[in-house]
């Protein structure tokens, strides 16, 4: 992962126009620190969310200074995506590299989160940014797949997956013991930005079809170490 200082030096070397903008920013030590913190959070966590207290300030700063961040991330090989309607800012690698490879069951878990997010948003209304689900609901979706090799996820799997996707600001658990059936998990709108699909209905159909591909006998005999093509930037 590129550091802020390394990326900034690269940007300064490559573009005189961008250099002028960054020089204006650097004149203020406070602004430079805000830029450094926001850039590093995006590079390490992929997403900034308007509704999360630990990324709210950085979300606002990037949105207000997008003319500085756009060329900076472009020179690092990333597209900066800003969705003000959903309150999400994310980065996507322009070359398809730097993506997190997910195991088969991690991919299934992520797809279940996406489907639950879409379903809950339809129930609650279009303008809802985040939704809350129960671990029991995730288990029910997984059980519907009837994967013979692993008909149920064990508690270790569940803890690992919640921790993994929380790290990238896709979800947040509200209860410490995520394995309880009534454990609450917030799913953020960044779950949609993790995969580039413009039409939410097409996206919903695609994820359901992907889940069906994992069901039945296709998964029989596969190990947890097998990797799928699904990835998070």
C-alpha positions as CSV (number, residue, x, y, z in Angstrom):
1,X,0.0,0.0,0.0
2,X,1.4,3.3,-1.1
3,X,2.0,5.9,1.7
4,X,0.7,9.4,1.5
5,X,4.2,10.9,1.3
6,X,5.3,8.6,-1.5
7,X,2.1,9.3,-3.4
8,X,2.4,13.0,-2.9
9,X,6.0,13.0,-4.2
10,X,5.0,11.0,-7.2
11,X,2.2,13.5,-8.0
12,X,4.5,16.4,-7.6
13,X,7.0,15.0,-10.1
14,X,4.5,14.1,-12.7
15,X,2.4,17.2,-13.2
16,X,3.2,20.9,-13.0
17,X,-0.5,21.8,-12.9
18,X,-1.2,19.4,-10.0
19,X,2.0,20.5,-8.3
20,X,0.7,24.0,-8.1
21,X,-2.5,22.8,-6.5
22,X,-0.6,20.7,-4.0
23,X,1.7,23.5,-3.2
24,X,-1.3,25.7,-2.3
25,X,-2.5,22.9,0.0
26,X,0.8,22.4,1.7
27,X,1.0,26.1,2.6
28,X,-1.4,25.2,5.4
29,X,-0.1,22.6,7.8
30,X,-3.6,21.8,9.0
31,X,-4.9,21.3,5.5
32,X,-1.9,19.1,4.7
33,X,-2.7,16.9,7.7
34,X,-6.3,16.6,6.7
35,X,-5.3,15.6,3.2
36,X,-2.8,13.0,4.5
37,X,-5.4,11.4,6.9
38,X,-8.1,11.3,4.2
39,X,-5.9,9.9,1.5
40,X,-4.5,7.2,3.8
41,X,-7.9,6.2,5.0
42,X,-9.0,5.7,1.4
43,X,-5.9,3.8,0.5
44,X,-6.2,1.5,3.5
45,X,-10.0,1.2,3.9
46,X,-11.3,1.8,0.4
47,X,-14.4,3.8,1.5
48,X,-15.3,6.9,3.4
49,X,-18.9,7.1,4.7
50,X,-20.9,10.2,5.6
51,X,-22.8,8.4,8.4
52,X,-19.7,6.9,10.1
53,X,-18.3,9.1,12.9
54,X,-14.7,7.9,12.2
55,X,-14.8,8.8,8.5
56,X,-17.4,11.7,8.4
57,X,-14.8,14.5,8.6
58,X,-12.7,12.9,5.9
59,X,-15.8,12.4,3.7
60,X,-16.6,16.1,3.9
61,X,-13.0,17.1,3.3
62,X,-12.6,15.0,0.2
63,X,-16.0,16.1,-1.2
64,X,-15.1,19.7,-0.7
65,X,-11.6,19.3,-2.1
66,X,-12.3,16.8,-4.9
67,X,-10.2,18.9,-7.4
68,X,-7.1,18.1,-5.3
69,X,-7.9,14.4,-4.7
70,X,-8.9,13.5,-8.3
71,X,-5.5,14.1,-9.9
72,X,-3.7,12.7,-6.8
73,X,-5.4,9.4,-7.0
74,X,-5.4,9.4,-10.8
75,X,-1.6,9.5,-10.7
76,X,-1.6,6.6,-8.4
77,X,-3.8,4.6,-10.7
78,X,-7.1,5.0,-8.9
79,X,-10.5,6.5,-9.9
80,X,-12.1,8.5,-7.1
81,X,-15.8,7.8,-6.9
82,X,-18.1,10.2,-5.0
83,X,-21.7,9.3,-4.6
84,X,-23.3,12.1,-2.6
85,X,-26.8,10.6,-2.8
86,X,-25.6,7.5,-0.9
87,X,-22.9,9.3,1.2
88,X,-20.0,7.2,0.0
89,X,-16.6,8.0,-1.4
90,X,-14.4,5.2,-2.7
91,X,-11.4,4.4,-4.9
92,X,-11.2,1.9,-7.7
93,X,-8.0,0.7,-9.3
94,X,-7.9,1.7,-12.9
95,X,-5.9,-1.4,-13.9
96,X,-7.8,-4.1,-12.0
97,X,-4.9,-4.7,-9.6
98,X,-4.6,-4.2,-5.9
99,X,-7.8,-6.1,-5.3
100,X,-8.6,-8.3,-2.3
101,X,-9.0,-11.9,-3.4
102,X,-11.8,-13.6,-1.5
103,X,-12.3,-17.2,-0.6
104,X,-15.4,-19.0,-1.9
105,X,-17.3,-18.7,1.4
106,X,-16.2,-15.1,1.9
107,X,-17.6,-14.3,-1.6
108,X,-20.9,-16.0,-0.7
109,X,-21.1,-14.1,2.6
110,X,-20.4,-10.8,0.7
111,X,-23.1,-11.5,-1.9
112,X,-25.6,-12.3,0.9
113,X,-24.8,-9.0,2.4
114,X,-25.5,-7.3,-0.9
115,X,-28.8,-9.0,-1.4
116,X,-29.9,-8.2,2.1
117,X,-28.9,-4.6,1.7
118,X,-31.0,-4.3,-1.5
119,X,-34.0,-6.1,0.1
120,X,-33.9,-4.0,3.2
121,X,-33.6,-0.8,1.2
122,X,-36.7,-1.7,-0.8
123,X,-38.6,-2.2,2.5
124,X,-37.4,0.9,4.2
125,X,-37.3,3.3,1.2
126,X,-35.0,4.5,-1.6
127,X,-33.4,7.2,0.5
128,X,-32.1,4.9,3.3
129,X,-28.3,5.0,3.3
130,X,-27.6,2.1,5.6
131,X,-29.6,-0.9,6.8
132,X,-29.5,-3.2,9.8
133,X,-29.8,-7.0,9.6
134,X,-29.5,-9.8,12.1
135,X,-27.0,-12.6,11.9
136,X,-30.0,-15.0,11.9
137,X,-31.1,-13.4,8.5
138,X,-27.6,-14.0,7.1
139,X,-27.7,-17.6,8.2
140,X,-31.1,-18.1,6.7
141,X,-29.9,-16.8,3.3
142,X,-26.8,-19.0,3.5
143,X,-28.9,-22.1,4.4
144,X,-31.1,-21.5,1.4
145,X,-28.1,-22.2,-0.9
146,X,-27.9,-25.8,0.3
147,X,-24.2,-26.0,-0.1
148,X,-23.4,-29.7,0.6
149,X,-19.8,-29.1,1.4
150,X,-20.6,-26.6,4.1
151,X,-24.4,-26.4,4.9
152,X,-23.7,-24.0,7.8
153,X,-21.0,-21.5,8.6
154,X,-19.3,-22.1,11.9
155,X,-18.8,-19.3,14.4
156,X,-15.1,-18.9,13.5
157,X,-16.1,-18.3,9.9
158,X,-18.7,-15.7,10.9
159,X,-16.3,-13.8,13.2
160,X,-13.7,-13.8,10.4
161,X,-16.0,-12.5,7.8
162,X,-17.5,-9.8,9.9
163,X,-14.0,-8.6,10.9
164,X,-12.9,-8.7,7.2
165,X,-15.7,-6.6,5.8
166,X,-15.8,-4.3,8.7
167,X,-12.1,-3.4,8.0
168,X,-13.1,-2.1,4.6
169,X,-16.1,0.0,5.8
170,X,-18.7,-2.3,4.3
171,X,-20.4,-3.3,7.5
172,X,-20.3,-2.7,11.3
173,X,-21.4,-4.9,14.1
174,X,-23.5,-3.3,16.8
175,X,-23.1,-6.2,19.2
176,X,-19.8,-7.6,20.4
177,X,-20.8,-11.3,20.0
178,X,-21.6,-11.4,16.3
179,X,-22.4,-15.1,16.5
180,X,-25.6,-14.6,18.5
181,X,-28.7,-15.0,16.2
182,X,-30.0,-11.5,17.2
183,X,-26.6,-9.8,16.7
184,X,-27.2,-6.6,14.7
185,X,-25.0,-5.8,11.7
186,X,-25.2,-2.5,9.8
187,X,-24.6,-2.8,6.1
188,X,-23.3,0.4,4.5
189,X,-24.1,1.7,0.9
190,X,-20.4,1.1,0.1
191,X,-21.5,-2.5,-0.4
192,X,-22.9,-1.3,-3.8
193,X,-19.9,0.7,-4.8
194,X,-17.7,-2.4,-4.2
195,X,-19.0,-3.7,-7.5
196,X,-19.6,-1.3,-10.4
197,X,-23.2,-1.8,-11.5
198,X,-25.3,1.2,-12.3
199,X,-28.8,-0.3,-12.3
200,X,-29.8,-1.5,-8.8
201,X,-32.4,-3.9,-10.2
202,X,-29.8,-5.4,-12.6
203,X,-27.4,-5.6,-9.7
204,X,-30.0,-7.4,-7.5
205,X,-30.6,-10.0,-10.3
206,X,-26.9,-10.5,-10.9
207,X,-26.1,-11.2,-7.2
208,X,-29.0,-13.6,-6.9
209,X,-27.8,-15.5,-10.0
210,X,-24.3,-15.6,-8.6
211,X,-25.6,-17.1,-5.3
212,X,-27.4,-19.8,-7.2
213,X,-24.2,-20.7,-8.9
214,X,-22.8,-21.7,-5.5
215,X,-25.8,-23.8,-4.6
216,X,-26.4,-27.5,-5.3
217,X,-23.5,-29.9,-6.1
218,X,-21.1,-27.3,-7.5
219,X,-19.6,-26.7,-4.1
220,X,-19.4,-30.3,-3.1
221,X,-15.8,-31.3,-2.3
222,X,-14.4,-27.8,-2.5
223,X,-12.3,-26.6,0.4
224,X,-12.4,-23.3,2.1
225,X,-9.0,-22.5,0.6
226,X,-10.4,-22.5,-2.9
227,X,-10.6,-18.9,-4.3
228,X,-13.2,-17.2,-6.3
229,X,-13.0,-14.4,-8.8
230,X,-15.0,-12.0,-6.6
231,X,-13.0,-9.2,-5.1
232,X,-13.2,-5.9,-3.3
233,X,-11.0,-3.0,-4.5
